[in-house]
Amino acid sequence: MIVAAAFGKRNIIPSGFHLEQNDPDPFEKLTTIKFCLPCQSKVTVLITNSYGKVVDKLISYAHEAGTYELGFFADGLPKGTYYCHVVADNYSKSQEIELAK
């Protein structure tokens, strides 16, 4: 199974924590996950399957305030419903994402 992440940051400081819906959704092999941090935070981004099993940990370390984009490559995963979880300090949010092959 090949599952990987690419990482990018924009220098705009957001006013609050936020996780946007992945784009595109549904996706076939690649989707972009975008989240915002209003202050420096330790961030963990996980992808789980519908049973709650972690299929990938995209990142888990401190980040400066800003807006971030992760590319999630789901080669080797079966089609279905997955969940993107972002945890940063006192913030936690999950989004359903759909892999359609």
C-alpha positions in Angstrom: 0.0 0.0 0.0 1.3 3.4 -0.9 -0.1 6.2 1.2 1.8 9.5 1.4 1.4 13.2 2.1 2.8 16.4 0.5 2.8 19.6 2.6 2.4 23.3 1.9 1.8 26.4 3.9 0.3 29.9 3.1 1.4 32.8 5.2 -2.1 34.1 5.9 -2.8 34.0 9.7 -6.4 32.8 10.2 -8.6 34.0 13.0 -9.4 30.5 14.3 -8.9 26.8 14.0 -10.6 25.3 10.9 -10.6 22.1 8.9 -12.1 22.4 5.4 -13.7 19.6 3.4 -11.2 17.8 1.2 -11.0 18.7 -2.4 -12.0 16.9 -4.6 -14.6 14.8 -2.7 -15.1 12.1 -3.7 -11.6 11.5 -4.9 -9.9 8.7 -6.8 -6.2 8.8 -5.8 -5.3 12.2 -4.6 -7.2 14.8 -2.5 -6.2 18.0 -0.7 -6.8 18.5 3.0 -6.7 22.1 4.2 -6.6 23.3 7.8 -5.9 26.6 9.6 -4.1 27.4 12.8 -4.4 30.8 14.5 -1.3 30.1 16.7 1.6 27.8 16.9 0.3 24.4 17.7 1.3 20.7 17.8 -0.8 19.2 15.0 -1.7 15.6 14.3 -3.6 14.7 11.1 -4.8 11.1 10.9 -6.8 9.2 8.2 -8.9 6.3 9.6 -11.2 3.8 7.9 -14.9 3.4 8.7 -13.9 1.0 11.5 -11.7 3.6 13.2 -8.4 1.9 12.2 -5.7 4.4 11.4 -4.6 3.9 7.8 -2.1 6.8 7.8 -0.7 9.5 10.1 0.0 12.4 7.7 1.8 14.7 10.3 2.4 15.0 14.0 4.5 17.9 15.0 4.4 21.6 15.9 3.5 24.2 13.2 3.4 27.9 13.1 0.2 29.8 12.7 -1.0 29.7 9.1 -3.1 27.9 6.5 -1.8 24.5 5.5 -2.6 22.0 2.7 -1.8 18.3 2.7 -2.0 16.1 -0.4 -3.3 12.7 0.6 -2.4 9.9 -1.9 -4.6 6.9 -1.4 -3.0 4.4 -3.8 -3.5 0.9 -2.6 -6.5 1.6 -0.4 -9.9 0.2 -1.3 -12.8 2.5 -2.2 -15.0 3.5 0.6 -15.6 6.1 3.4 -12.6 7.3 5.4 -12.2 10.1 8.0 -9.7 12.8 8.3 -9.0 13.9 11.9 -7.1 17.0 12.8 -6.1 17.5 16.5 -4.3 20.7 17.5 -3.9 21.8 21.2 -7.6 22.2 22.4 -9.1 21.8 18.9 -10.3 18.6 17.3 -12.3 18.1 14.1 -13.1 15.2 11.8 -14.4 15.2 8.2 -15.7 12.3 6.2 -13.9 11.7 2.9 -14.9 9.4 0.1 -12.5 7.4 -1.9 -14.1 6.3 -5.2 -12.0 4.2 -7.6 
